[in-house]
C-alpha cells in the first residue's frame, strides 16, 4: 500500500531497550478534500531513510499495516494497529496526472502524396 502527501513532521530516532530497537515517526498530511494527518513509523535500519527529507516536501511512502493483540493483567484482550513505512520517495509538487506533451518536432508533414491516386473518400 502507499500513501502520498506533504511531510508535516519528522521525529527524532528513538532507541528502546537493551536490544537497541530503533523507531522514527513521520507525519504526512494527505492532499484530498478532507486532508488527514497520518503518522507512519520507520523501524530499525529504515529510520535512516528519513534523513534526506524535510518538512513541507511532497512524498510517497510505501507502507504495511501491522496489528497486535495484547492481554492486560486483568485478562482483557486489547488490539493495537500501526502503520509501518518501508520506502519513501520524493514526488514532484503539482505534477498532476497529465501525460507529458510530445515534442513539437515529433510530427512530420506527410510527404510523397500523390493526388492522382484514387480513393473512396467523398472529399
Backbone as CSV, one residue per row, in Angstrom:
resi,resn,N_x,N_y,N_z,CA_x,CA_y,CA_z,C_x,C_y,C_z
1,UNK,0.840,-1.173,0.000,0.000,0.000,0.000,0.890,1.243,0.000
2,UNK,0.317,2.352,-0.430,1.057,3.607,-0.454,0.182,4.746,0.028
3,UNK,0.822,5.734,0.644,0.142,6.985,0.949,0.997,8.110,0.393
4,UNK,0.323,9.203,0.029,1.025,10.327,-0.565,0.540,11.602,0.085
5,UNK,1.454,12.526,0.302,1.112,13.809,0.884,2.368,14.596,1.181
6,UNK,2.195,15.669,1.959,3.327,16.515,2.342,3.750,16.189,3.761
7,UNK,5.051,16.249,3.982,5.583,15.975,5.310,5.191,17.101,6.256
8,UNK,4.530,16.752,7.345,4.144,17.720,8.375,5.166,17.738,9.511
9,UNK,5.713,16.548,9.842,6.643,16.449,10.961,7.531,15.219,10.772
10,UNK,8.801,15.361,11.127,9.727,14.226,11.166,10.318,14.195,12.564
11,UNK,10.105,13.088,13.265,10.615,12.957,14.625,12.061,12.492,14.654
12,UNK,12.641,12.579,15.836,13.997,12.081,16.056,13.957,10.561,16.201
13,UNK,15.062,9.916,15.935,15.157,8.467,16.120,15.148,8.156,17.613
14,UNK,14.299,7.215,18.013,14.207,6.783,19.411,14.772,5.369,19.506
15,UNK,15.523,5.109,20.587,16.080,3.781,20.824,15.473,3.227,22.101
16,UNK,15.051,1.952,22.057,14.368,1.320,23.188,15.099,0.057,23.613
17,UNK,15.119,-0.173,24.920,15.599,-1.442,25.482,17.068,-1.715,25.253
18,UNK,17.487,-2.811,25.827,18.888,-3.214,25.732,19.227,-3.810,24.361
19,UNK,18.202,-4.175,23.596,18.462,-4.753,22.274,18.660,-3.688,21.200
20,UNK,18.464,-2.410,21.545,18.714,-1.327,20.604,17.655,-1.145,19.541
21,UNK,16.389,-1.529,19.813,15.300,-1.325,18.858,15.170,0.166,18.567
22,UNK,15.148,0.527,17.268,15.053,1.935,16.870,13.745,2.201,16.138
23,UNK,13.190,3.398,16.382,11.943,3.797,15.733,12.008,5.299,15.448
24,UNK,11.446,5.688,14.307,11.363,7.109,13.945,10.006,7.348,13.302
25,UNK,9.332,8.404,13.730,7.985,8.693,13.237,7.995,9.895,12.291
26,UNK,7.092,9.821,11.318,6.887,10.906,10.370,5.377,11.084,10.228
27,UNK,4.933,12.329,10.081,3.514,12.607,9.871,3.359,13.196,8.481
28,UNK,2.452,12.604,7.713,2.140,13.029,6.351,0.731,13.613,6.343
29,UNK,0.574,14.771,5.712,-0.756,15.346,5.517,-1.182,15.056,4.091
30,UNK,-2.274,14.303,3.945,-2.756,13.957,2.606,-3.339,15.192,1.938
31,UNK,-3.373,15.166,0.623,-3.904,16.292,-0.145,-5.180,15.845,-0.835
32,UNK,-6.272,15.899,-0.105,-7.580,15.497,-0.609,-8.612,16.455,-0.037
33,UNK,-9.878,16.232,-0.330,-10.920,17.150,0.130,-10.873,17.313,1.646
34,UNK,-10.699,16.241,2.374,-10.592,16.278,3.829,-9.207,15.737,4.203
35,UNK,-8.185,16.620,4.233,-6.818,16.151,4.498,-6.721,15.409,5.832
36,UNK,-5.922,14.353,5.816,-5.691,13.535,7.002,-4.229,13.647,7.403
37,UNK,-3.972,13.635,8.708,-2.612,13.646,9.234,-2.303,12.216,9.657
38,UNK,-1.478,11.535,8.884,-1.194,10.114,9.078,0.214,9.953,9.644
39,UNK,0.309,9.292,10.805,1.609,9.019,11.404,2.096,7.661,10.911
40,UNK,3.318,7.632,10.398,3.934,6.410,9.896,5.229,6.225,10.671
41,UNK,5.481,4.985,11.099,6.734,4.731,11.808,7.678,3.915,10.939
42,UNK,8.939,4.284,10.980,10.006,3.547,10.330,10.835,2.924,11.448
43,UNK,11.200,1.652,11.312,11.910,0.959,12.391,13.261,0.424,11.906
44,UNK,14.144,0.206,12.893,15.478,-0.348,12.702,16.262,0.416,11.634
45,UNK,16.810,-0.257,10.636,17.647,0.418,9.640,16.839,1.336,8.722
46,UNK,15.524,1.193,8.684,14.682,2.048,7.834,14.578,3.476,8.378
47,UNK,14.960,3.695,9.658,14.900,5.059,10.231,15.809,6.004,9.454
48,UNK,16.899,5.492,8.908,17.848,6.331,8.166,17.285,6.837,6.846
49,UNK,16.227,6.217,6.334,15.622,6.654,5.074,15.078,8.077,5.170
50,UNK,14.761,8.526,6.376,14.147,9.844,6.551,15.159,10.979,6.623
51,UNK,16.441,10.664,6.647,17.481,11.678,6.841,17.507,12.764,5.771
52,UNK,17.129,12.446,4.549,17.260,13.411,3.453,15.963,14.164,3.143
53,UNK,14.944,14.002,3.978,13.656,14.645,3.716,13.414,15.788,4.685
54,UNK,12.556,16.747,4.251,12.278,17.945,5.044,10.776,18.171,5.167
55,UNK,10.407,18.911,6.208,9.012,19.310,6.405,8.555,20.112,5.190
56,UNK,7.337,19.821,4.716,6.764,20.509,3.567,7.011,19.817,2.242
57,UNK,7.893,18.845,2.213,8.233,18.142,0.978,7.162,17.115,0.627
58,UNK,6.691,17.086,-0.641,5.731,16.069,-1.056,6.428,14.719,-1.247
59,UNK,5.835,13.666,-0.670,6.437,12.328,-0.721,5.379,11.265,-0.932
60,UNK,5.864,10.089,-1.318,5.034,8.895,-1.397,5.713,7.850,-0.520
61,UNK,4.950,7.233,0.397,5.500,6.257,1.326,4.825,4.911,1.101
62,UNK,5.647,3.883,0.934,5.137,2.508,0.863,5.003,2.003,2.289
63,UNK,3.824,1.436,2.609,3.527,1.075,3.996,3.019,-0.358,4.115
64,UNK,3.120,-0.864,5.334,2.462,-2.103,5.739,1.617,-1.776,6.958
65,UNK,0.421,-2.352,7.036,-0.415,-2.225,8.226,-0.055,-3.360,9.172
66,UNK,0.172,-3.025,10.432,0.542,-4.026,11.431,-0.504,-4.036,12.538
67,UNK,-0.825,-5.204,13.062,-1.771,-5.341,14.167,-1.204,-6.259,15.231
68,UNK,-1.496,-5.914,16.495,-1.004,-6.725,17.613,-2.129,-6.993,18.586
69,UNK,-2.063,-8.129,19.225,-3.002,-8.492,20.280,-2.224,-8.497,21.600
70,UNK,-2.837,-7.944,22.649,-2.189,-7.894,23.963,-3.237,-8.177,25.032
71,UNK,-2.896,-9.013,25.983,-3.790,-9.307,27.101,-3.230,-8.592,28.328
72,UNK,-4.033,-7.680,28.896,-3.569,-6.907,30.044,-3.612,-7.768,31.316
73,UNK,-3.061,-7.276,32.431,-3.027,-8.066,33.670,-4.413,-8.475,34.189
74,UNK,-5.458,-7.757,33.787,-6.815,-8.111,34.205,-7.431,-9.167,33.296
75,UNK,-6.686,-9.620,32.304,-7.177,-10.663,31.408,-7.960,-10.138,30.213
76,UNK,-8.043,-8.808,30.030,-8.765,-8.223,28.895,-7.845,-8.195,27.670
77,UNK,-8.402,-8.585,26.551,-7.630,-8.567,25.306,-7.792,-7.214,24.640
78,UNK,-6.665,-6.621,24.257,-6.643,-5.328,23.559,-5.954,-5.521,22.219
79,UNK,-6.336,-4.695,21.240,-5.742,-4.752,19.914,-5.169,-3.394,19.560
80,UNK,-3.995,-3.397,18.933,-3.312,-2.178,18.540,-2.912,-2.273,17.076
81,UNK,-3.014,-1.165,16.378,-2.624,-1.087,14.973,-1.503,-0.078,14.802
82,UNK,-0.673,-0.301,13.808,0.354,0.675,13.465,0.544,0.670,11.952
83,UNK,1.066,1.776,11.467,1.379,1.917,10.046,2.895,1.989,9.961
84,UNK,3.482,1.028,9.273,4.937,0.932,9.224,5.417,1.196,7.803
85,UNK,6.302,2.184,7.665,6.867,2.517,6.362,8.087,1.685,6.062
86,UNK,8.280,1.397,4.795,9.476,0.646,4.391,10.174,1.269,3.190
87,UNK,9.536,2.267,2.552,10.172,3.012,1.458,9.547,4.394,1.409
88,UNK,10.355,5.399,1.073,9.860,6.759,0.902,10.544,7.346,-0.316
89,UNK,9.782,8.093,-1.106,10.356,8.747,-2.276,9.714,10.107,-2.477
90,UNK,10.504,11.045,-2.959,10.003,12.387,-3.241,9.129,12.344,-4.486
91,UNK,8.101,13.171,-4.497,7.260,13.318,-5.691,7.264,14.781,-6.081
92,UNK,7.036,15.027,-7.352,7.012,16.402,-7.846,5.727,17.083,-7.400
93,UNK,5.847,18.283,-6.866,4.667,19.054,-6.461,3.905,19.485,-7.705
94,UNK,2.593,19.411,-7.635,1.703,19.834,-8.714,1.989,19.121,-10.028
95,UNK,2.503,17.905,-9.956,2.785,17.157,-11.190,1.492,16.754,-11.878
96,UNK,0.449,16.511,-11.087,-0.834,16.129,-11.666,-0.745,14.789,-12.363
97,UNK,-1.801,14.443,-13.058,-1.844,13.171,-13.765,-1.791,13.368,-15.270
98,UNK,-1.313,14.528,-15.708,-1.251,14.808,-17.135,-0.043,14.116,-17.744
99,UNK,-0.223,13.431,-18.872,0.940,12.842,-19.534,1.794,13.954,-20.140
100,UNK,3.085,13.726,-20.325,3.930,14.761,-20.909,3.538,15.037,-22.357
101,UNK,3.696,16.274,-22.763,3.377,16.656,-24.136,4.498,16.169,-25.055
102,UNK,4.158,15.689,-26.258,5.218,15.276,-27.182,5.970,16.505,-27.680
103,UNK,7.225,16.346,-28.051,7.962,17.487,-28.587,7.329,17.965,-29.880
104,UNK,7.465,19.256,-30.158,6.802,19.830,-31.337,7.364,19.283,-32.641
105,UNK,8.611,18.825,-32.647,9.174,18.292,-33.872,8.855,16.810,-34.070
106,UNK,7.984,16.262,-33.235,7.642,14.851,-33.350,6.715,14.582,-34.534
107,UNK,6.086,15.631,-35.052,5.153,15.457,-36.158,5.816,15.938,-37.449
108,UNK,5.909,15.041,-38.396,6.486,15.399,-39.686,5.354,15.509,-40.700
109,UNK,5.477,16.457,-41.617,4.435,16.533,-42.653,4.480,15.285,-43.539
110,UNK,3.325,14.890,-43.948,3.264,13.713,-44.822,3.891,14.077,-46.156
111,UNK,4.778,13.268,-46.585,5.440,13.533,-47.867,5.014,12.509,-48.897
112,UNK,5.311,12.810,-50.147,5.080,11.863,-51.224,3.590,11.569,-51.434
113,UNK,2.763,12.596,-51.281,1.332,12.395,-51.514,1.058,12.497,-53.013
114,UNK,0.359,11.546,-53.512,0.018,11.542,-54.930,-1.470,11.848,-55.031
115,UNK,-1.799,13.067,-55.451,-3.196,13.487,-55.513,-3.969,12.747,-56.598
116,UNK,-3.290,12.174,-57.532,-3.970,11.470,-58.600,-4.395,10.071,-58.189
117,UNK,-3.906,9.623,-57.038,-4.248,8.286,-56.570,-5.742,8.228,-56.235
118,UNK,-6.407,7.191,-56.628,-7.860,7.068,-56.431,-8.168,6.582,-55.002
119,UNK,-9.141,7.216,-54.386,-9.629,6.740,-53.103,-11.136,6.898,-53.050
120,UNK,-11.767,6.320,-52.045,-13.209,6.349,-51.955,-13.748,7.477,-51.079
121,UNK,-12.882,8.368,-50.646,-13.331,9.458,-49.760,-14.119,10.488,-50.565
122,UNK,-15.238,11.001,-50.009,-16.071,11.921,-50.746,-15.538,13.355,-50.746
123,UNK,-14.425,13.623,-50.212,-13.899,14.995,-50.197,-12.462,15.043,-50.621
